[in-house]
């Protein structure tokens, strides 16, 4: 069975395809957790209906890295994909959805798949990857997220959505991110997209057959 690799945008998909074996199906499904969940669920349902189900799902793409955890060009493997802004505000601070009694904001990576990825990418940073519908643009928000999620290594916009679709289909899931910029004040001049895309291709190539 084929591995499904889901990205937000086509340049990310192209970067992964450049290093991936032909047995991998790579698709861009849109930006943000809602588009990611809907697009992934559709692909999984179509494959199941065609009698060609996928064997596992990866959320892949570029991301912001938390300073001190993942620098520019680093590869991050998500031990957990966390919907960091799923919850409610309160006078005492942010309340995650767990405290509201409405489910969970956390999806853990499949242990066997994460082990395979870690073996293929031994220099990768293993940590939590935060999913936010609004990415961080200030030092204050970055500090608040770091306080709430001390194991966070990266921030992106799709992982938790992809994870929920994979979980609903009963499929193993993991998240792979390469770092283009630090999490914090929005400074486009500090972004290194070329390095992040090159690292994404290298990650796909390193995975090779184990991930294909």
C-alpha positions as YAML, in Angstrom:
chain: A
units: angstrom
residues:
- id: 1
  name: UNK
  ca: [0.00, 0.00, 0.00]
- id: 2
  name: UNK
  ca: [1.05, 3.58, -0.71]
- id: 3
  name: UNK
  ca: [2.12, 6.27, 1.74]
- id: 4
  name: UNK
  ca: [0.18, 9.56, 1.49]
- id: 5
  name: UNK
  ca: [2.21, 12.72, 2.04]
- id: 6
  name: UNK
  ca: [0.05, 15.82, 2.51]
- id: 7
  name: UNK
  ca: [1.38, 19.37, 2.14]
- id: 8
  name: UNK
  ca: [-0.33, 22.76, 2.26]
- id: 9
  name: UNK
  ca: [0.92, 24.21, -1.03]
- id: 10
  name: UNK
  ca: [2.33, 22.88, -4.28]
- id: 11
  name: UNK
  ca: [5.94, 24.12, -3.78]
- id: 12
  name: UNK
  ca: [6.11, 21.95, -0.65]
- id: 13
  name: UNK
  ca: [4.68, 19.00, -2.57]
- id: 14
  name: UNK
  ca: [7.22, 19.53, -5.36]
- id: 15
  name: UNK
  ca: [10.07, 19.65, -2.86]
- id: 16
  name: UNK
  ca: [9.00, 16.33, -1.33]
- id: 17
  name: UNK
  ca: [8.44, 14.68, -4.73]
- id: 18
  name: UNK
  ca: [11.96, 15.67, -5.75]
- id: 19
  name: UNK
  ca: [13.38, 13.32, -3.14]
- id: 20
  name: UNK
  ca: [10.65, 10.72, -2.70]
- id: 21
  name: UNK
  ca: [10.34, 7.30, -4.34]
- id: 22
  name: UNK
  ca: [7.65, 6.95, -7.00]
- id: 23
  name: UNK
  ca: [5.55, 4.76, -4.74]
- id: 24
  name: UNK
  ca: [4.65, 7.75, -2.55]
- id: 25
  name: UNK
  ca: [1.56, 9.85, -3.32]
- id: 26
  name: UNK
  ca: [2.16, 13.53, -2.56]
- id: 27
  name: UNK
  ca: [-0.71, 16.05, -2.61]
- id: 28
  name: UNK
  ca: [-1.19, 19.71, -1.69]
- id: 29
  name: UNK
  ca: [-4.57, 20.21, 0.00]
- id: 30
  name: UNK
  ca: [-4.57, 23.85, 1.12]
- id: 31
  name: UNK
  ca: [-3.48, 26.13, 3.93]
- id: 32
  name: UNK
  ca: [-4.79, 25.86, 7.48]
- id: 33
  name: UNK
  ca: [-6.18, 23.07, 9.65]
- id: 34
  name: UNK
  ca: [-9.68, 23.03, 8.12]
- id: 35
  name: UNK
  ca: [-8.46, 22.73, 4.52]
- id: 36
  name: UNK
  ca: [-5.89, 20.16, 5.60]
- id: 37
  name: UNK
  ca: [-8.44, 17.98, 7.39]
- id: 38
  name: UNK
  ca: [-11.02, 18.20, 4.61]
- id: 39
  name: UNK
  ca: [-8.52, 17.60, 1.81]
- id: 40
  name: UNK
  ca: [-6.86, 14.69, 3.55]
- id: 41
  name: UNK
  ca: [-10.19, 13.07, 4.43]
- id: 42
  name: UNK
  ca: [-11.28, 13.33, 0.79]
- id: 43
  name: UNK
  ca: [-8.09, 11.68, -0.48]
- id: 44
  name: UNK
  ca: [-8.39, 8.89, 2.06]
- id: 45
  name: UNK
  ca: [-12.05, 8.27, 1.22]
- id: 46
  name: UNK
  ca: [-11.39, 8.21, -2.53]
- id: 47
  name: UNK
  ca: [-8.53, 5.75, -2.09]
- id: 48
  name: UNK
  ca: [-10.65, 3.51, 0.12]
- id: 49
  name: UNK
  ca: [-13.54, 3.58, -2.37]
- id: 50
  name: UNK
  ca: [-11.17, 2.64, -5.19]
- id: 51
  name: UNK
  ca: [-9.93, -0.36, -3.25]
- id: 52
  name: UNK
  ca: [-6.44, 1.16, -2.93]
- id: 53
  name: UNK
  ca: [-6.25, 2.42, 0.65]
- id: 54
  name: UNK
  ca: [-3.19, 4.23, 1.94]
- id: 55
  name: UNK
  ca: [-1.08, 2.59, 4.61]
- id: 56
  name: UNK
  ca: [-0.08, 5.75, 6.50]
- id: 57
  name: UNK
  ca: [-0.22, 9.55, 6.31]
- id: 58
  name: UNK
  ca: [2.51, 12.17, 6.69]
- id: 59
  name: UNK
  ca: [1.91, 15.88, 7.10]
- id: 60
  name: UNK
  ca: [4.96, 17.55, 5.55]
- id: 61
  name: UNK
  ca: [6.11, 21.05, 4.76]
- id: 62
  name: UNK
  ca: [8.02, 24.07, 5.95]
- id: 63
  name: UNK
  ca: [7.50, 25.71, 9.33]
- id: 64
  name: UNK
  ca: [8.70, 28.20, 11.88]
- id: 65
  name: UNK
  ca: [11.15, 26.91, 14.45]
- id: 66
  name: UNK
  ca: [11.27, 27.81, 18.13]
- id: 67
  name: UNK
  ca: [14.57, 29.48, 18.98]
- id: 68
  name: UNK
  ca: [16.86, 27.12, 20.85]
- id: 69
  name: UNK
  ca: [15.01, 24.04, 19.58]
- id: 70
  name: UNK
  ca: [15.09, 24.09, 15.78]
- id: 71
  name: UNK
  ca: [17.15, 26.49, 13.67]
- id: 72
  name: UNK
  ca: [16.90, 27.49, 10.02]
- id: 73
  name: UNK
  ca: [17.19, 24.45, 7.74]
- id: 74
  name: UNK
  ca: [16.59, 21.96, 10.56]
- id: 75
  name: UNK
  ca: [14.23, 19.01, 10.19]
- id: 76
  name: UNK
  ca: [11.63, 18.45, 12.90]
- id: 77
  name: UNK
  ca: [9.73, 15.22, 13.53]
- id: 78
  name: UNK
  ca: [6.51, 15.76, 15.43]
- id: 79
  name: UNK
  ca: [6.16, 13.53, 18.47]
- id: 80
  name: UNK
  ca: [2.77, 15.20, 18.89]
- id: 81
  name: UNK
  ca: [0.72, 17.48, 16.65]
- id: 82
  name: UNK
  ca: [-1.07, 20.01, 18.84]
- id: 83
  name: UNK
  ca: [-3.89, 22.41, 17.96]
- id: 84
  name: UNK
  ca: [-2.40, 25.19, 20.05]
- id: 85
  name: UNK
  ca: [-5.22, 27.68, 19.55]
- id: 86
  name: UNK
  ca: [-8.14, 25.26, 19.99]
- id: 87
  name: UNK
  ca: [-9.89, 26.38, 23.16]
- id: 88
  name: UNK
  ca: [-11.13, 29.58, 24.78]
- id: 89
  name: UNK
  ca: [-9.82, 32.79, 26.23]
- id: 90
  name: UNK
  ca: [-10.43, 33.55, 29.90]
- id: 91
  name: UNK
  ca: [-9.39, 36.21, 32.42]
- id: 92
  name: UNK
  ca: [-6.86, 33.70, 33.74]
- id: 93
  name: UNK
  ca: [-5.40, 32.91, 30.32]
- id: 94
  name: UNK
  ca: [-5.98, 30.47, 27.50]
- id: 95
  name: UNK
  ca: [-8.08, 27.37, 28.23]
- id: 96
  name: UNK
  ca: [-7.31, 24.38, 25.97]
- id: 97
  name: UNK
  ca: [-10.21, 22.35, 24.66]
- id: 98
  name: UNK
  ca: [-9.41, 19.60, 27.17]
- id: 99
  name: UNK
  ca: [-10.27, 21.92, 30.07]
- id: 100
  name: UNK
  ca: [-13.55, 22.78, 28.36]
- id: 101
  name: UNK
  ca: [-14.48, 19.10, 28.18]
- id: 102
  name: UNK
  ca: [-14.77, 19.08, 24.39]
- id: 103
  name: UNK
  ca: [-12.18, 16.49, 23.38]
- id: 104
  name: UNK
  ca: [-8.45, 16.70, 22.78]
- id: 105
  name: UNK
  ca: [-6.13, 19.14, 21.03]
- id: 106
  name: UNK
  ca: [-3.32, 16.58, 20.80]
- id: 107
  name: UNK
  ca: [-2.64, 13.75, 18.36]
- id: 108
  name: UNK
  ca: [0.43, 11.63, 19.06]
- id: 109
  name: UNK
  ca: [2.49, 10.38, 16.15]
- id: 110
  name: UNK
  ca: [2.30, 6.67, 15.44]
- id: 111
  name: UNK
  ca: [5.18, 5.18, 17.42]
- id: 112
  name: UNK
  ca: [6.32, 2.75, 14.71]
- id: 113
  name: UNK
  ca: [6.20, 5.39, 11.98]
- id: 114
  name: UNK
  ca: [8.03, 7.91, 14.17]
- id: 115
  name: UNK
  ca: [10.69, 5.29, 14.91]
- id: 116
  name: UNK
  ca: [11.16, 4.69, 11.18]
- id: 117
  name: UNK
  ca: [11.48, 8.41, 10.51]
- id: 118
  name: UNK
  ca: [13.90, 8.90, 13.39]
- id: 119
  name: UNK
  ca: [16.12, 6.10, 12.09]
- id: 120
  name: UNK
  ca: [16.09, 7.60, 8.59]
- id: 121
  name: UNK
  ca: [16.68, 11.14, 9.90]
- id: 122
  name: UNK
  ca: [18.94, 10.73, 12.96]
- id: 123
  name: UNK
  ca: [19.86, 14.43, 13.09]
- id: 124
  name: UNK
  ca: [16.25, 15.59, 13.12]
- id: 125
  name: UNK
  ca: [14.79, 17.33, 16.16]
- id: 126
  name: UNK
  ca: [11.98, 15.32, 17.76]
- id: 127
  name: UNK
  ca: [9.43, 17.49, 19.53]
- id: 128
  name: UNK
  ca: [5.92, 18.82, 19.47]
- id: 129
  name: UNK
  ca: [4.70, 20.63, 16.36]
- id: 130
  name: UNK
  ca: [2.06, 23.26, 17.04]
- id: 131
  name: UNK
  ca: [-0.81, 23.85, 14.60]
- id: 132
  name: UNK
  ca: [-2.27, 27.35, 14.55]
- id: 133
  name: UNK
  ca: [-4.81, 28.96, 12.24]
- id: 134
  name: UNK
  ca: [-3.07, 32.29, 12.90]
- id: 135
  name: UNK
  ca: [0.70, 31.95, 12.91]
- id: 136
  name: UNK
  ca: [2.80, 33.79, 15.47]
- id: 137
  name: UNK
  ca: [3.96, 37.31, 14.64]
- id: 138
  name: UNK
  ca: [5.17, 38.75, 17.95]
- id: 139
  name: UNK
  ca: [7.75, 37.91, 20.57]
- id: 140
  name: UNK
  ca: [5.04, 37.96, 23.26]
- id: 141
  name: UNK
  ca: [3.02, 35.26, 21.52]
- id: 142
  name: UNK
  ca: [6.13, 33.18, 20.89]
- id: 143
  name: UNK
  ca: [7.03, 33.38, 24.58]
- id: 144
  name: UNK
  ca: [3.48, 32.46, 25.63]
- id: 145
  name: UNK
  ca: [3.48, 29.42, 23.36]
- id: 146
  name: UNK
  ca: [6.90, 28.38, 24.63]
- id: 147
  name: UNK
  ca: [5.61, 28.60, 28.20]
- id: 148
  name: UNK
  ca: [2.49, 26.55, 27.41]
- id: 149
  name: UNK
  ca: [4.31, 24.00, 25.27]
- id: 150
  name: UNK
  ca: [7.88, 23.53, 26.54]
- id: 151
  name: UNK
  ca: [8.45, 20.59, 24.16]
- id: 152
  name: UNK
  ca: [7.41, 22.55, 21.06]
- id: 153
  name: UNK
  ca: [10.03, 22.61, 18.32]
- id: 154
  name: UNK
  ca: [8.05, 24.04, 15.40]
- id: 155
  name: UNK
  ca: [4.87, 25.86, 14.42]
- id: 156
  name: UNK
  ca: [2.82, 25.31, 11.26]
- id: 157
  name: UNK
  ca: [-0.81, 25.44, 10.12]
- id: 158
  name: UNK
  ca: [-1.91, 21.98, 8.98]
- id: 159
  name: UNK
  ca: [-0.55, 19.09, 11.04]
- id: 160
  name: UNK
  ca: [-3.38, 18.65, 13.52]
- id: 161
  name: UNK
  ca: [-5.96, 18.75, 10.72]
- id: 162
  name: UNK
  ca: [-4.15, 16.04, 8.78]
- id: 163
  name: UNK
  ca: [-3.74, 14.06, 11.98]
- id: 164
  name: UNK
  ca: [-7.47, 14.15, 12.72]
- id: 165
  name: UNK
  ca: [-8.30, 12.86, 9.23]
- id: 166
  name: UNK
  ca: [-5.75, 10.06, 9.53]
- id: 167
  name: UNK
  ca: [-7.02, 9.13, 13.00]
- id: 168
  name: UNK
  ca: [-10.63, 9.01, 11.76]
- id: 169
  name: UNK
  ca: [-9.52, 6.62, 9.01]
- id: 170
  name: UNK
  ca: [-7.58, 4.45, 11.45]
- id: 171
  name: UNK
  ca: [-4.24, 5.13, 9.77]
- id: 172
  name: UNK
  ca: [-0.78, 5.77, 11.24]
- id: 173
  name: UNK
  ca: [0.23, 9.44, 11.20]
- id: 174
  name: UNK
  ca: [3.35, 11.53, 11.65]
- id: 175
  name: UNK
  ca: [4.47, 15.09, 10.88]
- id: 176
  name: UNK
  ca: [7.71, 16.22, 9.20]
- id: 177
  name: UNK
  ca: [8.66, 19.89, 9.08]
- id: 178
  name: UNK
  ca: [11.71, 21.80, 7.87]
- id: 179
  name: UNK
  ca: [12.45, 25.23, 9.27]
- id: 180
  name: UNK
  ca: [12.37, 28.39, 7.17]
- id: 181
  name: UNK
  ca: [12.18, 31.04, 9.90]
- id: 182
  name: UNK
  ca: [12.17, 31.54, 13.66]
- id: 183
  name: UNK
  ca: [8.84, 31.72, 15.48]
- id: 184
  name: UNK
  ca: [8.30, 35.30, 16.62]
- id: 185
  name: UNK
  ca: [8.16, 38.77, 15.07]
- id: 186
  name: UNK
  ca: [7.15, 38.54, 11.42]
- id: 187
  name: UNK
  ca: [10.26, 39.43, 9.41]
- id: 188
  name: UNK
  ca: [10.13, 38.20, 5.81]
- id: 189
  name: UNK
  ca: [13.76, 39.20, 5.29]
- id: 190
  name: UNK
  ca: [14.75, 36.53, 7.82]
- id: 191
  name: UNK
  ca: [12.93, 33.73, 6.01]
- id: 192
  name: UNK
  ca: [15.09, 31.17, 4.21]
- id: 193
  name: UNK
  ca: [12.59, 29.33, 2.01]
- id: 194
  name: UNK
  ca: [15.27, 27.87, -0.24]
- id: 195
  name: UNK
  ca: [17.03, 26.21, 2.68]
- id: 196
  name: UNK
  ca: [13.75, 24.85, 4.03]
- id: 197
  name: UNK
  ca: [12.67, 23.42, 0.66]
- id: 198
  name: UNK
  ca: [16.12, 21.86, 0.16]
- id: 199
  name: UNK
  ca: [15.88, 20.29, 3.61]
- id: 200
  name: UNK
  ca: [12.42, 18.95, 2.75]
- id: 201
  name: UNK
  ca: [13.77, 17.27, -0.38]
- id: 202
  name: UNK
  ca: [16.67, 15.86, 1.63]
- id: 203
  name: UNK
  ca: [14.25, 14.50, 4.24]
- id: 204
  name: UNK
  ca: [12.18, 12.76, 1.55]
- id: 205
  name: UNK
  ca: [15.32, 11.30, 0.00]
- id: 206
  name: UNK
  ca: [16.63, 10.10, 3.36]
- id: 207
  name: UNK
  ca: [13.36, 8.36, 4.09]
- id: 208
  name: UNK
  ca: [13.59, 6.54, 0.76]
- id: 209
  name: UNK
  ca: [12.17, 3.04, 0.78]
- id: 210
  name: UNK
  ca: [11.44, 2.87, 4.54]
- id: 211
  name: UNK
  ca: [8.98, 5.74, 4.11]
- id: 212
  name: UNK
  ca: [7.83, 4.69, 0.63]
...
